[in-house]
Amino acid sequence: MHAHTTRPVALVTGAARRIGAVIARTLHSAGYDLALHGRHSFAELEALSAELEAARRDSTIALHADLGDPDSLPELVDAALARFNRLDALVNNASQFYATPLDTVSVAQWDELLAVNARAPFFLARAAAPALREAQGAIVNITDIYAQRPLAGHALYDISKAALLMATKALALELGPQVRVNAVAPGNVLWSTNPIKAETEQTVTERTTLRRQGSPQDIANAVLFLLRDAGYCSGIVLPVDGGRLLHI
């Protein structure tokens, strides 16, 4: 049986790769113990857990779940609580992203994108609410600048992230005063692995005030700020986009 931690505990979804892994490392360095969630990238999740365990023993648990399955959501929270006996933070980072051109878009794609990007974060928040209230904790959702204005050919992704943006505000209202709920809206901080690129290097240079791509670390720093330092912020969406939203 693991000893229960006195350190703050964060559950991070989609923690195995890309932005999620950088968020995990950043929170761990800041003193959080972590419940790390992954779906397909389980080898990478185990490797990340081992890396963090080498830095601080008994500080992580790796959890495997399909966030599209509603039953998996309370189970994730229960597993984190069983391991650490507390939960101070929830970071809803896991996301599905692909193009959905109008002429080929399907109801199945609607169901998948809305389930992972909007339904899962909302019901994870509900499942985590009692523990977060007890801890006077916080939630950070990772939305997108395209929650506020559409990206051509990606209507369902845009709609799902807009739903998550509203969920952020609605949950802030529902869970206050004990729990703060905020969001980070990344601009371009990683090139997509999808064959249909959302943005090219040229558009990022031309339509970003800082004229460069950001990094996953920029997002992770914002997440840590909202969890730890932004004690009087709830219901806000913090764009971390280099000024991308200023440009059409």
C-alpha positions as CSV (number, residue, x, y, z in Angstrom):
1,M,0.0,0.0,0.0
2,H,1.4,3.4,-1.0
3,A,1.6,6.1,1.6
4,H,-0.9,8.8,1.0
5,T,0.8,12.0,-0.3
6,T,0.9,15.4,1.4
7,R,1.8,17.0,-2.0
8,P,-0.9,18.3,-4.3
9,V,-2.2,15.8,-6.8
10,A,-3.2,16.5,-10.4
11,L,-5.0,14.2,-12.9
12,V,-3.8,15.0,-16.4
13,T,-5.6,13.4,-19.4
14,G,-3.8,12.7,-22.6
15,A,-0.5,12.9,-20.7
16,A,1.6,10.4,-22.7
17,R,2.7,12.6,-25.6
18,R,3.1,16.1,-27.0
19,I,1.6,18.9,-24.9
20,G,0.2,16.6,-22.3
21,A,3.6,15.1,-21.4
22,V,5.1,18.6,-21.1
23,I,2.3,19.7,-18.8
24,A,2.9,16.5,-16.7
25,R,6.7,17.2,-16.4
26,T,6.1,20.8,-15.5
27,L,3.5,20.1,-12.8
28,H,5.8,17.3,-11.4
29,S,8.7,19.7,-11.2
30,A,6.5,22.1,-9.4
31,G,5.8,19.5,-6.7
32,Y,2.6,17.9,-7.9
33,D,2.1,14.1,-7.7
34,L,0.3,12.9,-10.9
35,A,-2.4,10.6,-12.1
36,L,-1.4,10.3,-15.7
37,H,-4.0,9.2,-18.3
38,G,-3.4,7.8,-21.7
39,R,-5.3,5.8,-24.3
40,H,-3.3,4.4,-27.2
41,S,0.2,5.6,-26.2
42,F,0.5,3.3,-23.2
43,A,4.2,2.5,-23.7
44,E,5.0,6.3,-23.8
45,L,2.8,6.8,-20.7
46,E,4.7,4.1,-18.8
47,A,8.0,5.6,-19.9
48,L,6.9,9.1,-18.7
49,S,5.8,7.6,-15.4
50,A,9.2,5.8,-15.0
51,E,11.0,9.1,-15.8
52,L,9.1,11.0,-13.2
53,E,9.4,8.2,-10.6
54,A,13.2,8.3,-11.1
55,A,13.0,12.0,-10.1
56,R,10.6,11.4,-7.1
57,R,9.6,8.0,-5.9
58,D,5.9,7.0,-5.5
59,S,4.8,10.2,-7.2
60,T,2.8,8.9,-10.2
61,I,0.2,6.4,-11.3
62,A,-0.4,5.6,-15.0
63,L,-4.0,5.0,-16.0
64,H,-5.4,3.6,-19.3
65,A,-8.9,4.6,-20.4
66,D,-11.0,5.5,-23.5
67,L,-12.5,8.8,-22.6
68,G,-15.2,8.2,-25.2
69,D,-16.6,5.6,-22.7
70,P,-18.6,7.5,-20.1
71,D,-18.1,4.7,-17.5
72,S,-14.3,5.2,-17.6
73,L,-14.6,8.8,-16.3
74,P,-15.6,8.2,-12.6
75,E,-13.2,5.2,-12.7
76,L,-10.3,7.4,-13.5
77,V,-11.1,9.7,-10.6
78,D,-11.6,6.7,-8.3
79,A,-8.2,5.3,-9.3
80,A,-6.4,8.6,-8.6
81,L,-8.1,8.9,-5.2
82,A,-7.4,5.2,-4.3
83,R,-3.7,5.9,-5.0
84,F,-3.2,9.3,-3.5
85,N,-6.3,9.9,-1.3
86,R,-6.7,13.4,-2.6
87,L,-7.2,15.4,-5.8
88,D,-6.2,19.0,-6.1
89,A,-6.3,19.6,-9.9
90,L,-7.8,18.2,-13.1
91,V,-6.2,19.1,-16.4
92,N,-8.5,18.2,-19.3
93,N,-5.8,18.0,-22.0
94,A,-6.8,14.9,-24.1
95,S,-8.3,15.8,-27.4
96,Q,-9.2,14.5,-30.8
97,F,-8.4,16.6,-33.9
98,Y,-9.0,15.9,-37.5
99,A,-10.6,17.5,-40.5
100,T,-14.3,17.1,-41.1
101,P,-15.1,18.6,-44.5
102,L,-18.9,19.3,-44.8
103,D,-19.5,17.1,-47.8
104,T,-18.1,13.9,-46.1
105,V,-18.8,14.7,-42.4
106,S,-20.6,11.9,-40.5
107,V,-22.8,11.6,-37.4
108,A,-20.1,9.1,-36.1
109,Q,-17.5,11.8,-36.3
110,W,-19.8,14.3,-34.5
111,D,-20.2,11.7,-31.7
112,E,-16.5,11.0,-31.4
113,L,-15.2,14.5,-31.4
114,L,-17.9,15.8,-29.1
115,A,-17.5,12.8,-26.7
116,V,-13.8,13.2,-26.3
117,N,-13.4,17.0,-26.5
118,A,-16.5,18.1,-24.6
119,R,-18.4,15.4,-22.9
120,A,-15.4,13.7,-21.3
121,P,-14.0,16.9,-19.7
122,F,-17.4,17.9,-18.4
123,F,-18.2,14.5,-16.7
124,L,-14.7,14.1,-15.5
125,A,-15.1,17.4,-13.8
126,R,-18.4,16.3,-12.2
127,A,-16.8,13.0,-11.0
128,A,-13.8,14.9,-9.5
129,A,-15.9,17.7,-8.0
130,P,-16.3,16.3,-4.4
131,A,-12.5,15.7,-4.1
132,L,-11.7,19.1,-5.7
133,R,-14.1,20.9,-3.4
134,E,-12.5,19.3,-0.4
135,A,-9.0,20.3,-1.6
136,Q,-10.1,23.8,-2.7
137,G,-8.7,22.7,-6.0
138,A,-8.8,23.8,-9.6
139,I,-9.6,22.6,-13.1
140,V,-7.8,23.7,-16.3
141,N,-9.3,22.8,-19.7
142,I,-7.3,23.0,-22.9
143,T,-9.5,24.6,-25.4
144,D,-8.2,26.2,-28.6
145,I,-8.3,29.6,-30.4
146,Y,-10.6,27.8,-32.8
147,A,-13.2,27.6,-30.1
148,Q,-13.7,31.3,-30.8
149,R,-13.5,31.3,-34.5
150,P,-13.8,28.5,-37.0
151,L,-11.0,26.8,-38.9
152,A,-12.0,25.9,-42.4
153,G,-12.8,22.2,-42.9
154,H,-12.8,21.5,-39.1
155,A,-16.3,22.4,-38.1
156,L,-16.8,19.5,-35.6
157,Y,-13.5,20.1,-33.9
158,D,-14.4,23.8,-33.6
159,I,-17.9,23.0,-32.2
160,S,-16.4,20.6,-29.7
161,K,-13.9,23.1,-28.4
162,A,-16.5,25.9,-28.3
163,A,-18.6,23.5,-26.1
164,L,-15.5,23.0,-23.9
165,L,-15.1,26.8,-23.6
166,M,-18.7,27.1,-22.4
167,A,-18.3,24.1,-20.1
168,T,-15.3,26.0,-18.5
169,K,-17.5,29.0,-17.7
170,A,-20.5,26.9,-16.7
171,L,-18.4,24.7,-14.4
172,A,-16.8,27.7,-12.8
173,L,-20.3,28.9,-11.9
174,E,-21.4,25.5,-10.6
175,L,-18.3,24.6,-8.7
176,G,-17.5,28.0,-7.0
177,P,-16.6,29.1,-4.5
178,Q,-14.4,26.1,-3.6
179,V,-13.2,25.1,-7.1
180,R,-11.7,27.4,-9.7
181,V,-12.2,26.4,-13.4
182,N,-10.3,28.1,-16.2
183,A,-9.0,27.3,-19.7
184,V,-5.9,27.7,-21.8
185,A,-6.5,28.4,-25.5
186,P,-3.4,27.4,-27.4
187,G,-2.5,28.9,-30.8
188,N,0.0,27.0,-32.9
189,V,2.5,25.4,-30.6
190,L,3.1,22.1,-32.4
191,W,2.8,21.1,-36.0
192,S,-0.1,18.7,-36.5
193,T,0.7,15.1,-37.3
194,N,-2.4,15.0,-39.5
195,P,-1.8,15.0,-43.3
196,I,-4.2,18.0,-43.7
197,K,-2.3,20.8,-42.0
198,A,-4.5,23.3,-40.2
199,E,-1.9,26.0,-40.5
200,T,1.3,26.3,-42.5
201,E,4.6,27.9,-41.4
202,Q,3.7,30.8,-43.6
203,T,0.4,31.5,-42.0
204,V,1.9,31.3,-38.5
205,T,4.6,33.8,-39.4
206,E,2.2,36.1,-41.2
207,R,-0.8,36.0,-38.9
208,T,0.9,35.8,-35.5
209,T,1.9,39.1,-33.8
210,L,5.1,37.5,-32.4
211,R,5.8,36.0,-35.9
212,R,6.7,32.6,-34.6
213,Q,5.3,29.3,-33.4
214,G,4.9,28.8,-29.6
215,S,6.0,25.7,-27.7
216,P,4.3,23.1,-25.5
217,Q,6.2,24.6,-22.6
218,D,4.3,27.9,-23.1
219,I,1.0,26.0,-22.6
220,A,2.4,24.1,-19.6
221,N,3.5,27.3,-18.0
222,A,0.0,28.7,-18.4
223,V,-1.6,25.6,-16.9
224,L,0.7,25.8,-13.9
225,F,-0.1,29.5,-13.5
226,L,-3.9,28.9,-13.6
227,L,-3.7,26.0,-11.1
228,R,-1.2,27.4,-8.6
229,D,-1.0,31.2,-8.9
230,A,-4.2,32.6,-10.3
231,G,-6.1,32.4,-7.1
232,Y,-8.7,35.0,-8.0
233,C,-9.3,33.8,-11.6
234,S,-12.3,31.6,-12.4
235,G,-14.1,31.1,-15.6
236,I,-11.4,32.8,-17.7
237,V,-9.9,31.6,-21.0
238,L,-6.2,32.5,-21.4
239,P,-5.1,32.6,-25.0
240,V,-1.5,31.5,-25.4
241,D,-1.3,32.2,-29.1
242,G,1.4,34.8,-29.7
243,G,-1.3,37.2,-30.7
244,R,-2.8,34.9,-33.3
245,L,-6.4,36.0,-32.4
246,L,-5.6,39.6,-33.4
247,H,-5.2,38.5,-37.0
248,I,-7.9,37.3,-39.4
